Amino acid sequence: MKKMILAAVLAFSLSAVEMPKSVIHVINVKFKADASKATVDEAIASIGEMAKKFPKAGITRVWLRPVLVQGGPANFTHVLAMEFKDEAALKAYKDSEAQKWWYTKWLPIREQSATSDVSN
């Protein structure tokens, strides 16, 4: 009986957690020392602009305000994230018009960045 109750509780617990098929694209970045705050703010805001300007890119959400940045050896100063509809959308984004447009804002002031992608 105890095993049945435990199994039911476990099944209920797992069913309460959403397991989306979207992909979270996390960007850790360090901007160039001579980049002004205004230019950095503009580059960060351009992520949201890109998502609206290029809906076919499959970007469904963006996170632009770092809460905690663990800079590590690279001394990253910002962390940002984009949520893509699915893995196919992330793959299609690579070298797309959306990415090329965003890179015109981003690359001139980016010193270093690293990305990670996660899904279920």
N, C-alpha and C positions, 0 to 999 in steps of 0.2 A: 504494500500500500504506500509506504514512504517513497519507494522508487517511482511509483506512478505520479505521486504529487510533485516530486522533484522534477520529473520529466515534463509535466504540465507547466510548472513554473518556468522552467528553462525555455520551453517552446513559446510561451507567452512573452517572455523577455526578448527573445530573438525576433519575434514578429513585431515588436514595438519599435525596433531599430530599422530605419529605412536604409536600404542598400542600393543606392542609385547606380546607374550604368554610366553616368556622366564622368568626365575626366577633369580633375583639378590640376591646373598647370601653375606651379609655384615658381616665382622668380625672385631670387635673392640678388641684390644689386648693390654695387658701390659706384656712385657717380664721380666724375672727375672733380678734382679739388677746385678747379676754376669755374665750375658750373654754378651759376647763380641759383638761389632758392627759387626765384620765379621760373627759371628755365626748367629746373627739376620738377616743380609743381606742374608746369605745362606738360612735360613729358609723361608724368604719371596720369594726369587727367586725360591725356590722349588715348589711354587704354580704354576708358569708358566711351570716348568719342568713336574709337575704332569699332567697338562692339555695336554701336548704333548705326554707324555709317556703312558697315559691311555685315548685314544680318546673315548673309549666306556663310559667313565664317563659322557659324555655329556656336558663338560665344553667348552663353545664357546669363552669366553673372560675372561681376568683377569685384575684387576686394582691393582697395587702394590705400587704406589707412593702416600702416603698421601699428600693431599693438605691442609686440615684443620682437626684437630682432637680436638674434644671437649671431653676431657677426663672424665669429670664428677666425681662423688664420687669415682669411681674405678680407676681414674688416668690412663685411657687408653692412650697409647703413639702412637699407630698405628691404622689405619683403612685400610682394604683391601677388595676386592670384587671379587667374581667369578660369572660369568653368566652361568647358566645352560640352556640347550635347552628348557626345560619345567619342570613342576612339577614332572613328572615321572622320569626324569633324576636326579633331586635333591634327590628324595626318593631312587633311585637305588644307588646313591653315598654313602649313609649312610652304613657304615660297609663294603664297597667295597675294593678291592685290592688297588685302587687308594687312598682312604682315609687312609687305613692302612699304605701304603708307606709314604704318606705325614706326618702322625703322628709321624713317626720315626724321622723326621727332626724337627717337630714343638713342640711336647709335652715336650721334655727335657728342653726347654728354655722358655716356656710359663708359666707365673705366673697366668694370669687370662685372660679369653676372654668371649665375649658375641656375639651371632650371631642374625641376623635378616634376614628374607627372604621376598621379595616383588615381586609381579607380577600384571598382569591385569586380 
